[in-house]
């Protein structure tokens, strides 16, 4: 497990899973938590049961659709969204990723927590800003931890991706490095951590942590959709503990 290194209040608990220590066979080996990637349902259930032993409740799994929709756990049974928040102790916010950026949030008082799934589409659509707004606390009181995602040396994107960010925030241009390509189809290496930082800072969140991993290159620790195609999913989870 990857334990977030951030100054969260004592009552806030969080973690991100690695790909090891589970029941799934190749190409989902071994601690796959995604139930939508072709893995044997029994293996996914066994992996989720193993994870559940470390949690106060079953996570509030979402149907992630690369949107900017945020739900409050316990108030939306459909849960088609890309972020969730809660103010209730014992409820576990969770997102699944395998290159996309998971972001965990809490406030300094430990009164609200949230988890967001930020692929480039959701990031450009404003999923992080929507999560900050849903928490309903001053942004300068929010801490954000960026979990493992595809690193800046591996995330090649087209010009339309760059424009989606730069048109909204010119400062995002610094997150793109040009790559050799034809003039008709320019390519860029994108730093998703930096892009998230630009969006969060513009939303008023200054306490940013994490961002030091690469799911694509750290093959022993993380699943990567871009590297492997058919693969598993890690989970990033956060909750308010009843025992601070």
C-alpha positions in Angstrom: 0.0 0.0 0.0 1.0 3.6 -0.7 0.5 5.7 2.4 0.0 9.4 1.6 2.7 11.6 3.0 0.7 14.8 3.9 -0.2 16.6 7.2 -3.8 15.5 7.3 -5.6 15.8 10.6 -5.5 12.7 12.9 -9.1 11.7 12.1 -8.4 11.5 8.4 -7.3 8.2 7.1 -6.1 7.5 3.5 -4.3 5.0 1.3 -3.6 3.9 -2.3 -3.2 0.3 -3.2 -0.4 -1.2 -5.2 -0.9 -3.9 -7.9 0.6 -6.7 -5.7 -0.8 -8.9 -3.0 -4.1 -10.1 -4.6 -5.8 -13.1 -6.3 -6.0 -12.0 -9.9 -4.0 -13.7 -12.7 -2.4 -12.1 -15.7 -3.0 -9.6 -17.2 -4.7 -8.3 -14.1 -2.1 -9.6 -11.6 -2.6 -9.4 -8.9 -4.5 -7.0 -6.7 -7.0 -5.7 -9.3 -9.9 -3.9 -7.8 -11.7 -3.0 -11.0 -14.9 -5.0 -11.8 -15.2 -3.6 -15.3 -11.9 -4.7 -16.9 -12.5 -8.4 -17.8 -11.1 -10.0 -14.7 -12.8 -12.9 -13.0 -15.5 -11.6 -10.7 -14.6 -14.0 -8.0 -11.0 -12.6 -8.0 -12.2 -9.0 -7.9 -14.5 -9.9 -5.0 -11.7 -11.6 -3.1 -9.4 -8.6 -3.7 -12.0 -6.2 -2.5 -12.7 -8.3 0.6 -9.0 -8.2 1.4 -9.0 -4.4 1.1 -12.2 -4.2 3.1 -10.3 -5.6 6.1 -8.3 -2.4 6.4 -11.4 -0.1 6.1 -14.3 0.8 8.4 -16.9 0.1 5.6 -17.2 -1.0 2.0 -15.9 1.8 -0.2 -18.4 3.9 -2.1 -17.4 2.6 -5.5 -18.3 5.0 -8.4 -19.2 4.4 -12.0 -16.4 6.6 -13.4 -17.2 8.3 -16.7 -14.5 11.0 -17.1 -16.9 13.7 -16.1 -16.9 16.7 -13.7 -19.7 15.2 -11.6 -19.3 15.0 -7.8 -21.6 13.0 -5.5 -22.1 12.9 -1.7 -21.8 9.4 -0.4 -25.2 8.2 0.8 -27.2 10.7 -1.2 -26.8 9.3 -4.8 -27.4 5.5 -5.2 -26.5 5.7 -8.9 -23.0 7.1 -8.3 -22.2 7.8 -12.0 -19.5 10.3 -11.2 -15.8 10.9 -11.0 -15.6 12.3 -7.4 -17.2 11.7 -4.1 -17.2 13.5 -0.7 -18.5 12.8 2.8 -18.8 14.5 6.2 -19.8 11.2 7.8 -17.4 9.1 9.8 -16.9 5.6 8.5 -17.9 6.3 4.9 -15.1 5.6 2.5 -14.6 7.7 -0.7 -12.8 5.8 -3.4 -11.6 6.1 -7.0 -10.1 3.6 -9.3 -7.1 4.4 -11.6 -4.4 3.0 -13.9 -2.7 6.1 -15.3 -5.3 8.7 -14.5 -4.6 10.9 -11.5 -6.3 10.1 -8.2 -6.6 13.1 -5.9 -7.6 12.9 -2.2 -8.8 15.9 -0.3 -9.5 16.9 3.3 -9.9 20.1 5.2 -7.6 21.1 8.1 -10.3 20.6 10.6 -11.0 17.0 9.5 -14.7 17.7 8.9 -14.9 16.6 5.2 -13.0 14.4 2.8 -13.2 13.6 -0.9 -11.6 11.5 -3.6 -11.5 12.5 -7.3 -10.6 10.6 -10.5 -8.8 13.0 -12.9 -8.0 11.7 -16.4 -7.2 14.5 -18.8 -10.8 14.8 -19.9 -12.2 15.1 -16.4 -9.3 17.4 -15.4 -10.0 19.7 -18.3 -13.7 19.6 -17.6 -13.1 20.8 -14.0 -13.5 17.7 -11.8 -11.0 19.1 -9.3 -12.6 22.5 -9.1 -16.0 20.8 -8.7 -14.7 18.7 -5.9 -13.3 21.7 -4.1 -16.7 23.5 -4.4 -18.7 20.5 -3.2 -16.6 20.3 0.0 -18.1 23.7 1.0 -15.1 24.9 3.0 -12.7 27.7 2.3 -10.2 26.5 -0.4 -7.3 27.7 1.6 -8.3 25.2 4.3 -8.2 22.3 1.9 -5.2 19.8 1.6 -4.9 17.8 -1.6 -2.8 14.7 -2.2 -2.0 13.5 -5.7 -1.6 9.8 -5.9 0.3 7.7 -8.5 -0.4 8.6 -12.1 1.3 8.4 -15.5 4.5 10.5 -15.3 5.6 13.4 -17.4 8.1 11.3 -19.4 5.5 8.8 -20.5 2.3 10.8 -21.1 2.3 11.7 -24.8 -0.8 13.7 -26.0 -2.0 15.5 -29.1 -2.3 19.2 -29.6 -6.1 19.1 -28.8 -5.2 18.1 -25.3 -2.8 20.9 -24.8 -5.2 23.4 -26.2 -8.0 22.2 -23.9 -5.8 23.2 -20.9 -4.0 26.3 -22.3 -7.2 27.9 -23.6 -8.5 27.9 -20.0 -5.3 28.6 -18.1 -2.3 30.0 -20.0 -0.1 28.9 -17.1 -0.8 25.3 -18.2 1.6 25.7 -21.2 4.5 25.0 -18.9 3.2 21.5 -18.3 3.8 20.5 -22.0 7.1 19.6 -23.7 7.0 19.4 -27.5 7.9 16.1 -29.2 9.1 15.4 -32.8 6.1 15.0 -35.0 4.7 16.2 -38.3 3.4 19.8 -38.4 -0.1 18.5 -39.1 -0.1 16.4 -35.9 2.0 18.0 -33.1 2.7 15.8 -30.1 3.5 16.8 -26.5 4.7 15.2 -23.3 2.2 16.3 -20.6 2.8 16.6 -16.8 -0.6 15.7 -15.4 0.6 16.5 -11.9 1.5 20.0 -12.9 -1.8 20.4 -14.8 -3.7 19.4 -11.7 -1.6 21.9 -9.7 -2.5 24.7 -12.0 -6.2 23.9 -11.7 -6.1 23.5 -7.9 -4.1 26.6 -7.3 -6.5 28.6 -9.5 -9.4 27.2 -7.3 -7.6 28.5 -4.2 -6.0 25.3 -3.0 -2.4 25.9 -2.1 -1.5 22.9 0.1 -0.6 20.3 -2.5 1.3 17.0 -1.8 2.3 13.9 -3.6 3.0 13.6 -7.3 6.2 11.7 -7.3 5.3 8.4 -9.0 4.8 7.1 -12.5 2.4 4.3 -13.1 3.8 3.7 -16.6 7.4 3.1 -15.6 7.0 1.6 -12.1 5.9 -1.7 -13.5 6.2 -3.7 -10.3 4.0 -1.4 -8.2 1.3 0.0 -10.5 -1.1 -0.9 -13.2 -0.9 1.2 -16.4 -3.6 1.2 -19.1 -1.3 3.0 -21.6 1.5 0.5 -21.0 -0.5 -2.7 -21.0 -4.0 -2.1 -22.5 -5.8 -4.8 -20.7 -4.9 -4.5 -17.0 -6.2 -4.0 -13.5 -7.0 -0.9 -11.4 -5.6 0.5 -8.2 -7.8 2.3 -5.6 -7.2 5.6 -3.8 -9.3 5.8 -0.6 -10.0 8.3 2.1 -12.4 8.4 5.1 -13.0 10.1 8.5 -12.2 7.7 11.3 -14.5 7.5 14.3 -11.4 7.2 16.5 -9.1 10.3 15.8 
